[in-house]
Amino acid sequence: MGNDEITRLSRREHALYGELAALYRGMLEALTDERAPVDLSRLAADGARADAAVGALAVLEATLAPVRRAGDAVSEVVALWQASATVAADAAVMNRELVVAARVRQTRIASRSAVLRAGRRLLTGYRPAGASAAAVDRRA
């Protein structure tokens, strides 16, 4: 593989790490913004894009690994690799924060659901004699 190809692949790798970090950042903001409901379709689409970026990065890693091990890349490529490592580290931190934020949001939703279920059970106890469950549901 020639220097031009190594440089092209290294630039692509850097761009993908940047895209991945941006996706994680956006997903994290969506999960931590308590003022707005989570847009699940956007979250799913961003998650799919992140998965695609990770897949492409795995292919690039396999291709570039022998060149990295050889240690004879031109300075521009080495600089790209160093910059990519920094962005990758930032993406990894955001990924960990994203997992924590998702779990926190999930726990809050589960807690709210439990309170609503308890309230529904209490309301069911006040059902007038002969009332159907549908009537209770409309009032609740």
DSSP file (Angstrom, degrees, kcal/mol; ACC not computed):
  #  RESIDUE AA STRUCTURE BP1 BP2  ACC     N-H-->O    O-->H-N    N-H-->O    O-->H-N    TCO  KAPPA ALPHA  PHI   PSI    X-CA   Y-CA   Z-CA
    1    1 A M              0   0    0      0, 0.0     2,-0.1     0, 0.0     0, 0.0   0.000 360.0 360.0 360.0 132.5    0.0    0.0    0.0
    2    2 A G     >  -     0   0    0      1,-0.1     4,-2.4     4,-0.0     5,-0.2  -0.304 360.0-104.2 -84.9 169.0    1.4    3.4   -1.0
    3    3 A N  H  > S+     0   0    0      1,-0.2     4,-2.7     2,-0.2     5,-0.2   0.867 119.2  54.9 -59.0 -39.5    1.7    6.6    1.0
    4    4 A D  H  > S+     0   0    0      1,-0.2     4,-2.5     2,-0.2    -1,-0.2   0.917 110.7  45.2 -62.4 -42.3   -1.3    8.2   -0.8
    5    5 A E  H  > S+     0   0    0      2,-0.2     4,-2.7     1,-0.2     5,-0.2   0.900 113.1  50.1 -68.1 -41.1   -3.6    5.3    0.0
    6    6 A I  H  X S+     0   0    0     -4,-2.4     4,-2.3     2,-0.2    -2,-0.2   0.914 112.4  47.9 -63.0 -42.4   -2.4    5.2    3.6
    7    7 A T  H  X S+     0   0    0     -4,-2.7     4,-2.4     2,-0.2    -2,-0.2   0.924 111.8  49.6 -64.2 -44.5   -3.0    9.0    3.9
    8    8 A R  H  X S+     0   0    0     -4,-2.5     4,-2.2     1,-0.2    -2,-0.2   0.932 113.6  45.6 -60.7 -46.6   -6.5    8.6    2.4
    9    9 A L  H  X S+     0   0    0     -4,-2.7     4,-2.4     1,-0.2    -1,-0.2   0.877 112.1  51.8 -65.3 -37.4   -7.4    5.8    4.7
   10   10 A S  H  X S+     0   0    0     -4,-2.3     4,-2.2    -5,-0.2    -1,-0.2   0.874 109.5  49.5 -68.1 -37.4   -6.0    7.7    7.7
   11   11 A R  H  X S+     0   0    0     -4,-2.4     4,-2.5     2,-0.2    -2,-0.2   0.907 110.9  50.3 -65.4 -41.2   -8.0   10.8    6.8
   12   12 A R  H  X S+     0   0    0     -4,-2.2     4,-2.5     2,-0.2    -2,-0.2   0.910 109.7  51.1 -62.6 -42.5  -11.1    8.6    6.5
   13   13 A E  H  X S+     0   0    0     -4,-2.4     4,-2.3     2,-0.2    -2,-0.2   0.932 110.2  48.9 -60.0 -46.6  -10.4    7.1    9.9
   14   14 A H  H  X S+     0   0    0     -4,-2.2     4,-2.1     1,-0.2    -2,-0.2   0.919 111.3  49.7 -60.8 -44.2  -10.1   10.5   11.4
   15   15 A A  H  X S+     0   0    0     -4,-2.5     4,-2.5     1,-0.2    -1,-0.2   0.895 109.9  51.4 -62.3 -40.7  -13.3   11.7    9.9
   16   16 A L  H  X S+     0   0    0     -4,-2.5     4,-2.7     2,-0.2    -1,-0.2   0.895 108.3  50.7 -65.9 -39.6  -15.2    8.6   11.1
   17   17 A Y  H  X S+     0   0    0     -4,-2.3     4,-2.5     2,-0.2    -1,-0.2   0.906 111.1  49.8 -63.3 -39.2  -13.9    9.1   14.7
   18   18 A G  H  X S+     0   0    0     -4,-2.1     4,-2.3     2,-0.2    -2,-0.2   0.913 111.6  48.1 -63.3 -42.8  -15.2   12.7   14.4
   19   19 A E  H  X S+     0   0    0     -4,-2.5     4,-2.5     2,-0.2    -2,-0.2   0.915 111.4  50.5 -62.6 -43.8  -18.5   11.6   13.2
   20   20 A L  H  X S+     0   0    0     -4,-2.7     4,-2.6     1,-0.2     5,-0.2   0.921 110.5  48.7 -61.6 -45.1  -18.8    9.0   15.9
   21   21 A A  H  X S+     0   0    0     -4,-2.5     4,-2.5     1,-0.2    -1,-0.2   0.910 111.7  49.9 -61.7 -42.0  -18.0   11.6   18.6
   22   22 A A  H  X S+     0   0    0     -4,-2.3     4,-2.4     2,-0.2    -2,-0.2   0.898 111.0  49.3 -64.9 -40.4  -20.6   14.0   17.2
   23   23 A L  H  X S+     0   0    0     -4,-2.5     4,-2.5     2,-0.2     5,-0.2   0.940 112.2  47.3 -63.8 -46.8  -23.2   11.2   17.1
   24   24 A Y  H  X S+     0   0    0     -4,-2.6     4,-2.6     1,-0.2    -2,-0.2   0.907 111.4  52.0 -60.8 -41.1  -22.5   10.2   20.7
   25   25 A R  H  X S+     0   0    0     -4,-2.5     4,-2.4    -5,-0.2    -1,-0.2   0.929 111.4  46.7 -61.3 -45.8  -22.6   13.9   21.8
   26   26 A G  H  X S+     0   0    0     -4,-2.4     4,-2.1     2,-0.2    -2,-0.2   0.895 113.1  48.4 -64.5 -40.9  -26.0   14.4   20.1
   27   27 A M  H  X S+     0   0    0     -4,-2.5     4,-1.9     2,-0.2    -1,-0.2   0.894 111.2  51.1 -65.9 -39.4  -27.4   11.3   21.6
   28   28 A L  H  X S+     0   0    0     -4,-2.6     4,-1.7    -5,-0.2    -2,-0.2   0.920 109.9  49.1 -63.8 -44.3  -26.1   12.3   25.0
   29   29 A E  H  X S+     0   0    0     -4,-2.4     4,-1.1     1,-0.2    -1,-0.2   0.899 109.9  52.4 -62.0 -40.3  -27.7   15.7   24.8
   30   30 A A  H  < S+     0   0    0     -4,-2.1    -1,-0.2     1,-0.2    -2,-0.2   0.876 112.3  45.0 -63.8 -37.2  -31.0   14.1   23.7
   31   31 A L  H  < S+     0   0    0     -4,-1.9    -1,-0.2     1,-0.2    -2,-0.2   0.756 116.3  44.6 -79.1 -24.2  -31.0   11.8   26.8
   32   32 A T  H  < S+     0   0    0     -4,-1.7     2,-1.1    -5,-0.2    -1,-0.2   0.512  84.5 100.0-100.0  -4.9  -30.0   14.5   29.3
   33   33 A D    ><  -     0   0    0     -4,-1.1     3,-1.0     1,-0.2    -1,-0.0  -0.705  47.5-178.0 -83.5 100.0  -32.3   17.3   28.1
   34   34 A E  T 3  S+     0   0    0     -2,-1.1    -1,-0.2     1,-0.2     4,-0.0   0.598  72.6  71.1 -74.9 -10.9  -35.1   17.0   30.7
   35   35 A R  T 3  S+     0   0    0     -3,-0.1    -1,-0.2     1,-0.1    -2,-0.1   0.687 101.6  42.7 -78.7 -17.5  -37.1   19.8   28.9
   36   36 A A  S <  S-     0   0    0     -3,-1.0     2,-0.1    -6,-0.1    -1,-0.1  -0.950  86.4-109.8-131.8 147.3  -37.9   17.7   25.9
   37   37 A P        -     0   0    0      0, 0.0     2,-0.4     0, 0.0    -2,-0.1  -0.401  47.4 -97.0 -68.5 153.6  -39.1   14.1   25.4
   38   38 A V        -     0   0    0      1,-0.1     2,-1.3    -7,-0.1     3,-0.1  -0.577  28.4-133.5 -73.5 128.4  -36.5   11.8   23.8
   39   39 A D     >  -     0   0    0     -2,-0.4     4,-2.6     1,-0.2     5,-0.2  -0.718  22.6-170.1 -82.4  97.0  -37.0   11.5   20.0
   40   40 A L  H  > S+     0   0    0     -2,-1.3     4,-2.5     1,-0.2    -1,-0.2   0.836  81.0  53.7 -63.5 -34.7  -36.8    7.7   19.8
   41   41 A S  H  > S+     0   0    0      2,-0.2     4,-2.3     1,-0.2    -1,-0.2   0.905 111.6  45.6 -68.4 -38.9  -36.6    7.6   16.0
   42   42 A R  H  > S+     0   0    0      2,-0.2     4,-3.0     1,-0.2     5,-0.2   0.915 112.8  50.8 -66.9 -41.9  -33.7   10.1   16.0
   43   43 A L  H  X S+     0   0    0     -4,-2.6     4,-2.3     1,-0.2    -2,-0.2   0.909 112.0  47.1 -62.0 -42.0  -32.0    8.2   18.7
   44   44 A A  H  X S+     0   0    0     -4,-2.5     4,-2.3     2,-0.2    -1,-0.2   0.912 113.0  48.6 -65.9 -42.4  -32.4    4.9   16.8
   45   45 A A  H  X S+     0   0    0     -4,-2.3     4,-2.3     2,-0.2    -2,-0.2   0.921 113.3  46.9 -64.6 -43.7  -31.2    6.5   13.6
   46   46 A D  H  X S+     0   0    0     -4,-3.0     4,-2.5     1,-0.2    -1,-0.2   0.885 111.0  52.8 -65.2 -37.5  -28.1    8.0   15.3
   47   47 A G  H  X S+     0   0    0     -4,-2.3     4,-2.3    -5,-0.2    -2,-0.2   0.898 109.4  48.7 -63.4 -40.2  -27.4    4.7   17.0
   48   48 A A  H  X S+     0   0    0     -4,-2.3     4,-2.2     2,-0.2    -2,-0.2   0.895 111.5  49.6 -66.4 -39.7  -27.5    3.0   13.6
   49   49 A R  H  X S+     0   0    0     -4,-2.3     4,-2.3     2,-0.2    -2,-0.2   0.900 110.8  50.3 -65.1 -40.0  -25.2    5.6   12.1
   50   50 A A  H  X S+     0   0    0     -4,-2.5     4,-2.5     2,-0.2    -2,-0.2   0.913 109.7  50.6 -63.8 -42.0  -22.8    5.1   15.1
   51   51 A D  H  X S+     0   0    0     -4,-2.3     4,-2.3     1,-0.2    -2,-0.2   0.903 110.2  50.0 -61.9 -40.4  -22.9    1.4   14.6
   52   52 A A  H  X S+     0   0    0     -4,-2.2     4,-2.4     2,-0.2    -2,-0.2   0.904 110.3  50.1 -64.7 -40.8  -22.0    1.8   10.9
   53   53 A A  H  X S+     0   0    0     -4,-2.3     4,-2.5     2,-0.2    -2,-0.2   0.913 110.0  50.3 -63.5 -42.1  -19.2    4.2   11.8
   54   54 A V  H  X S+     0   0    0     -4,-2.5     4,-2.0     2,-0.2    -2,-0.2   0.906 110.5  50.3 -62.8 -41.3  -17.8    1.6   14.3
   55   55 A G  H  X S+     0   0    0     -4,-2.3     4,-1.6     2,-0.2    -2,-0.2   0.917 111.5  47.2 -62.2 -43.8  -18.0   -1.1   11.6
   56   56 A A  H  X S+     0   0    0     -4,-2.4     4,-2.2     1,-0.2    -2,-0.2   0.877 110.3  53.4 -65.6 -37.2  -16.1    1.0    9.1
   57   57 A L  H  X S+     0   0    0     -4,-2.5     4,-2.8     1,-0.2    -1,-0.2   0.871 104.8  54.8 -65.3 -36.3  -13.5    1.9   11.7
   58   58 A A  H  X S+     0   0    0     -4,-2.0     4,-2.1     2,-0.2    -1,-0.2   0.902 108.8  48.1 -63.5 -40.1  -13.0   -1.8   12.4
   59   59 A V  H  X S+     0   0    0     -4,-1.6     4,-1.8     2,-0.2    -2,-0.2   0.927 113.0  47.8 -65.0 -44.7  -12.3   -2.4    8.7
   60   60 A L  H  X S+     0   0    0     -4,-2.2     4,-3.1     1,-0.2     5,-0.3   0.901 109.5  53.6 -63.2 -40.6   -9.9    0.6    8.6
   61   61 A E  H  X S+     0   0    0     -4,-2.8     4,-2.2     1,-0.2    -1,-0.2   0.930 108.5  49.2 -59.7 -45.2   -8.1   -0.6   11.7
   62   62 A A  H  < S+     0   0    0     -4,-2.1    -1,-0.2     1,-0.2    -2,-0.2   0.873 115.2  45.0 -63.0 -35.8   -7.5   -4.0   10.2
   63   63 A T  H  < S+     0   0    0     -4,-1.8     4,-0.4     1,-0.2    -2,-0.2   0.891 119.5  39.2 -74.2 -41.0   -6.2   -2.4    7.1
   64   64 A L  H  X S+     0   0    0     -4,-3.1     4,-2.5     1,-0.2     3,-0.4   0.671  93.0  86.2 -86.0 -17.8   -3.9    0.1    8.8
   65   65 A A  H  X S+     0   0    0     -4,-2.2     4,-2.6    -5,-0.3     5,-0.2   0.889  89.0  49.2 -54.6 -45.7   -2.7   -2.1   11.7
   66   66 A P  H  > S+     0   0    0      0, 0.0     4,-1.9     0, 0.0    -1,-0.2   0.884 111.9  49.9 -63.0 -35.0    0.2   -3.6    9.7
   67   67 A V  H  >>S+     0   0    0     -4,-0.4     4,-1.3    -3,-0.4     5,-0.6   0.907 111.2  48.9 -67.9 -41.2    1.3   -0.1    8.6
   68   68 A R  H  <5S+     0   0    0     -4,-2.5     3,-0.3     1,-0.2    -1,-0.2   0.922 111.1  49.7 -63.5 -44.0    1.2    1.2   12.2
   69   69 A R  H  <5S+     0   0    0     -4,-2.6    -1,-0.2     1,-0.2    -2,-0.2   0.865 105.4  57.2 -64.2 -35.0    3.2   -1.8   13.4
   70   70 A A  H  <5S-     0   0    0     -4,-1.9    -1,-0.2    -5,-0.2    -2,-0.2   0.834  92.9-153.1 -66.3 -31.3    5.8   -1.3   10.7
   71   71 A G  T  <5 +     0   0    0     -4,-1.3    -3,-0.1    -3,-0.3    -2,-0.1   0.708  60.0 111.8  70.4  20.9    6.3    2.3   12.1
   72   72 A D      < +     0   0    0     -5,-0.6     2,-0.1     2,-0.0    -1,-0.1  -0.026  38.4 135.4-117.8  33.5    7.5    3.8    8.8
   73   73 A A        -     0   0    0     -6,-0.2   -70,-0.0    -5,-0.1     2,-0.0  -0.425  61.3 -99.2 -77.9 155.0    4.6    6.1    8.0
   74   74 A V     >  -     0   0    0     -2,-0.1     4,-2.1     1,-0.1     3,-0.5  -0.297  37.0-105.6 -69.6 160.1    5.1    9.6    6.8
   75   75 A S  H  > S+     0   0    0      1,-0.2     4,-2.5     2,-0.2     5,-0.2   0.837 118.4  57.7 -60.8 -35.9    4.8   12.4    9.3
   76   76 A E  H  > S+     0   0    0      1,-0.2     4,-2.0     2,-0.2    -1,-0.2   0.913 109.1  46.1 -60.9 -41.2    1.4   13.6    8.0
   77   77 A V  H  > S+     0   0    0     -3,-0.5     4,-2.6     2,-0.2    -2,-0.2   0.912 110.7  51.8 -68.5 -43.0    0.0   10.1    8.6
   78   78 A V  H  X S+     0   0    0     -4,-2.1     4,-2.3     1,-0.2    -2,-0.2   0.906 109.8  50.4 -60.2 -41.1    1.5    9.9   12.1
   79   79 A A  H  X S+     0   0    0     -4,-2.5     4,-2.4     2,-0.2    -1,-0.2   0.894 109.8  50.7 -63.9 -39.9   -0.1   13.3   12.9
   80   80 A L  H  X S+     0   0    0     -4,-2.0     4,-2.8     2,-0.2    -2,-0.2   0.913 109.6  50.6 -62.8 -42.5   -3.4   12.0   11.6
   81   81 A W  H  X S+     0   0    0     -4,-2.6     4,-2.3     2,-0.2    -2,-0.2   0.906 110.6  48.7 -62.9 -41.2   -3.1    8.9   13.8
   82   82 A Q  H  X S+     0   0    0     -4,-2.3     4,-1.7     2,-0.2    -1,-0.2   0.919 113.1  47.0 -64.9 -42.9   -2.3   11.0   16.9
   83   83 A A  H  X S+     0   0    0     -4,-2.4     4,-2.2     1,-0.2    -2,-0.2   0.898 111.9  51.4 -64.5 -39.9   -5.3   13.3   16.2
   84   84 A S  H  X S+     0   0    0     -4,-2.8     4,-3.0     1,-0.2    -2,-0.2   0.888 106.1  54.7 -63.8 -39.2   -7.5   10.3   15.6
   85   85 A A  H  X S+     0   0    0     -4,-2.3     4,-2.1     2,-0.2    -1,-0.2   0.889 108.5  49.2 -62.3 -38.7   -6.4    8.8   18.9
   86   86 A T  H  X S+     0   0    0     -4,-1.7     4,-2.0     2,-0.2    -2,-0.2   0.934 113.7  44.6 -65.5 -46.5   -7.4   11.9   20.7
   87   87 A V  H  X S+     0   0    0     -4,-2.2     4,-2.6     1,-0.2    -2,-0.2   0.890 112.2  53.4 -65.7 -38.8  -10.9   12.0   19.1
   88   88 A A  H  X S+     0   0    0     -4,-3.0     4,-2.3     2,-0.2    -1,-0.2   0.897 107.7  50.6 -62.8 -40.1  -11.3    8.3   19.7
   89   89 A A  H  X S+     0   0    0     -4,-2.1     4,-2.0     2,-0.2    -1,-0.2   0.910 110.7  49.0 -64.6 -41.6  -10.6    8.8   23.4
   90   90 A D  H  X S+     0   0    0     -4,-2.0     4,-2.5     1,-0.2    -2,-0.2   0.914 110.9  50.6 -62.3 -42.5  -13.2   11.6   23.5
   91   91 A A  H  X S+     0   0    0     -4,-2.6     4,-2.4     1,-0.2    -2,-0.2   0.881 108.2  52.9 -63.0 -38.2  -15.7    9.3   21.8
   92   92 A A  H  X S+     0   0    0     -4,-2.3     4,-2.1     2,-0.2    -1,-0.2   0.901 109.5  48.2 -64.9 -40.6  -15.0    6.6   24.3
   93   93 A V  H  X S+     0   0    0     -4,-2.0     4,-2.4     2,-0.2    -2,-0.2   0.935 112.6  48.4 -63.9 -45.8  -15.6    8.9   27.2
   94   94 A M  H  X S+     0   0    0     -4,-2.5     4,-2.7     1,-0.2    -2,-0.2   0.872 108.2  55.4 -63.1 -36.1  -18.9   10.1   25.6
   95   95 A N  H  X S+     0   0    0     -4,-2.4     4,-2.2     2,-0.2    -1,-0.2   0.929 108.9  46.8 -62.0 -44.7  -19.9    6.5   25.0
   96   96 A R  H  X S+     0   0    0     -4,-2.1     4,-2.1     1,-0.2    -2,-0.2   0.917 113.9  47.9 -62.6 -42.4  -19.5    5.7   28.7
   97   97 A E  H  X S+     0   0    0     -4,-2.4     4,-2.7     1,-0.2    -2,-0.2   0.866 109.7  54.1 -65.3 -35.8  -21.4    8.9   29.6
   98   98 A L  H  X S+     0   0    0     -4,-2.7     4,-2.5     2,-0.2    -2,-0.2   0.903 107.5  49.3 -64.4 -43.1  -24.1    7.9   27.1
   99   99 A V  H  X S+     0   0    0     -4,-2.2     4,-2.2     2,-0.2    -2,-0.2   0.923 113.0  47.3 -63.0 -44.1  -24.6    4.5   28.6
  100  100 A V  H  X S+     0   0    0     -4,-2.1     4,-2.5     1,-0.2    -2,-0.2   0.931 112.5  49.2 -63.1 -45.5  -24.9    6.1   32.1
  101  101 A A  H  X S+     0   0    0     -4,-2.7     4,-2.6     1,-0.2     5,-0.2   0.891 110.2  51.2 -62.5 -39.9  -27.4    8.7   30.9
  102  102 A A  H  X S+     0   0    0     -4,-2.5     4,-2.5     2,-0.2    -1,-0.2   0.913 111.5  47.4 -63.8 -42.2  -29.5    6.0   29.1
  103  103 A R  H  X S+     0   0    0     -4,-2.2     4,-2.4     2,-0.2    -2,-0.2   0.898 112.2  49.6 -66.5 -39.8  -29.6    3.9   32.3
  104  104 A V  H  X S+     0   0    0     -4,-2.5     4,-2.3     2,-0.2    -2,-0.2   0.940 113.3  46.0 -63.2 -46.9  -30.5    7.0   34.4
  105  105 A R  H  X S+     0   0    0     -4,-2.6     4,-2.4     1,-0.2    -2,-0.2   0.903 112.4  51.4 -62.9 -41.3  -33.3    7.9   32.0
  106  106 A Q  H  X S+     0   0    0     -4,-2.5     4,-2.4    -5,-0.2    -1,-0.2   0.897 109.5  49.8 -62.6 -41.4  -34.5    4.3   31.9
  107  107 A T  H  X S+     0   0    0     -4,-2.4     4,-2.4     2,-0.2    -2,-0.2   0.907 110.3  50.0 -64.9 -42.3  -34.6    4.2   35.7
  108  108 A R  H  X S+     0   0    0     -4,-2.3     4,-2.5     2,-0.2    -2,-0.2   0.913 111.8  48.1 -62.9 -42.2  -36.6    7.4   35.9
  109  109 A I  H  X S+     0   0    0     -4,-2.4     4,-2.5     1,-0.2    -2,-0.2   0.913 111.4  50.0 -65.1 -42.3  -39.1    6.2   33.4
  110  110 A A  H  X S+     0   0    0     -4,-2.4     4,-2.1     2,-0.2    -1,-0.2   0.900 111.1  49.8 -63.2 -39.8  -39.5    2.9   35.2
  111  111 A S  H  X S+     0   0    0     -4,-2.4     4,-2.0     2,-0.2    -2,-0.2   0.923 111.5  47.7 -65.0 -44.3  -40.0    4.7   38.5
  112  112 A R  H  X S+     0   0    0     -4,-2.5     4,-2.4     1,-0.2    -2,-0.2   0.902 111.0  52.1 -62.6 -40.5  -42.7    7.0   36.9
  113  113 A S  H  X S+     0   0    0     -4,-2.5     4,-2.6     1,-0.2    -1,-0.2   0.896 107.4  52.1 -62.9 -40.0  -44.4    3.9   35.4
  114  114 A A  H  X S+     0   0    0     -4,-2.1     4,-2.3     2,-0.2    -1,-0.2   0.903 109.7  49.2 -63.5 -40.9  -44.5    2.2   38.7
  115  115 A V  H  X S+     0   0    0     -4,-2.0     4,-2.3     2,-0.2    -2,-0.2   0.912 112.0  48.7 -64.5 -42.3  -46.1    5.3   40.3
  116  116 A L  H  X S+     0   0    0     -4,-2.4     4,-2.3     2,-0.2    -2,-0.2   0.902 110.6  50.5 -65.1 -40.5  -48.7    5.4   37.5
  117  117 A R  H  X S+     0   0    0     -4,-2.6     4,-2.3     2,-0.2    -1,-0.2   0.914 110.6  49.7 -62.9 -41.5  -49.4    1.7   37.9
  118  118 A A  H  X S+     0   0    0     -4,-2.3     4,-2.1     1,-0.2    -2,-0.2   0.917 111.1  49.4 -63.6 -42.5  -49.9    2.1   41.6
  119  119 A G  H  X S+     0   0    0     -4,-2.3     4,-2.5     1,-0.2    -1,-0.2   0.883 109.3  52.1 -63.1 -38.8  -52.3    5.0   41.0
  120  120 A R  H  X S+     0   0    0     -4,-2.3     4,-2.2     2,-0.2    -1,-0.2   0.915 108.3  50.6 -64.6 -42.5  -54.2    3.0   38.4
  121  121 A R  H  X S+     0   0    0     -4,-2.3     4,-1.2     1,-0.2    -2,-0.2   0.908 111.1  49.2 -62.1 -40.4  -54.7    0.2   40.9
  122  122 A L  H  X S+     0   0    0     -4,-2.1     4,-0.5     1,-0.2     3,-0.4   0.914 110.7  49.9 -64.5 -42.0  -55.9    2.6   43.5
  123  123 A L  H >< S+     0   0    0     -4,-2.5     3,-1.2     1,-0.2    -1,-0.2   0.850 103.6  59.7 -65.3 -33.6  -58.4    4.2   41.1
  124  124 A T  H >< S+     0   0    0     -4,-2.2     3,-1.5     1,-0.3    -1,-0.2   0.846  97.6  60.7 -63.0 -32.7  -59.7    0.7   40.2
  125  125 A G  H 3< S+     0   0    0     -4,-1.2    -1,-0.3    -3,-0.4    -2,-0.2   0.716 101.1  54.0 -66.2 -20.7  -60.6    0.3   43.8
  126  126 A Y  T << S+     0   0    0     -3,-1.2    -1,-0.3    -4,-0.5    -2,-0.2   0.276  77.5 133.8 -96.6   9.6  -63.0    3.3   43.5
  127  127 A R    <   -     0   0    0     -3,-1.5     3,-0.1     1,-0.1    -3,-0.1  -0.397  60.6-118.0 -62.8 129.3  -64.8    1.9   40.5
  128  128 A P    >   -     0   0    0      0, 0.0     3,-2.2     0, 0.0    -1,-0.1  -0.342  42.2 -85.4 -64.2 150.6  -68.6    2.2   41.0
  129  129 A A  T 3  S+     0   0    0      1,-0.3     3,-0.1    -2,-0.0     0, 0.0  -0.332 116.1  16.5 -57.8 133.8  -70.5   -1.0   41.1
  130  130 A G  T 3  S+     0   0    0      1,-0.3    -1,-0.3    -3,-0.1     2,-0.2   0.378  91.5 134.6  84.1  -3.9  -71.3   -2.2   37.6
  131  131 A A    <   -     0   0    0     -3,-2.2    -1,-0.3     1,-0.1     2,-0.1  -0.538  51.4-128.5 -78.5 144.1  -68.8    0.1   35.8
  132  132 A S     >  -     0   0    0     -2,-0.2     4,-1.7    -3,-0.1     3,-0.2  -0.442  20.0-112.2 -86.8 165.1  -66.6   -1.5   33.2
  133  133 A A  H  > S+     0   0    0      1,-0.2     4,-2.6     2,-0.2     5,-0.1   0.849 117.9  59.8 -63.7 -33.1  -62.9   -1.3   33.0
  134  134 A A  H  > S+     0   0    0      1,-0.2     4,-2.1     2,-0.2    -1,-0.2   0.881 102.9  51.2 -63.0 -38.2  -63.2    0.8   29.9
  135  135 A A  H  > S+     0   0    0      2,-0.2     4,-1.6     1,-0.2    -1,-0.2   0.908 110.8  47.9 -65.7 -40.8  -65.2    3.4   31.8
  136  136 A V  H  X S+     0   0    0     -4,-1.7     4,-2.3     1,-0.2    -2,-0.2   0.915 109.3  54.0 -64.7 -42.5  -62.5    3.5   34.5
  137  137 A D  H  < S+     0   0    0     -4,-2.6    -2,-0.2     1,-0.2    -1,-0.2   0.895 107.2  50.6 -59.7 -41.3  -59.8    3.8   31.8
  138  138 A R  H  < S+     0   0    0     -4,-2.1    -1,-0.2     1,-0.2    -2,-0.2   0.867 114.2  44.3 -66.1 -35.1  -61.5    6.9   30.3
  139  139 A R  H  <        0   0    0     -4,-1.6    -1,-0.2     1,-0.2    -2,-0.2   0.827 360.0 360.0 -78.1 -31.1  -61.7    8.6   33.6
  140  140 A A     <        0   0    0     -4,-2.3    -1,-0.2    -5,-0.1    -2,-0.2   0.469 360.0 360.0 -76.9 360.0  -58.2    7.7   34.7
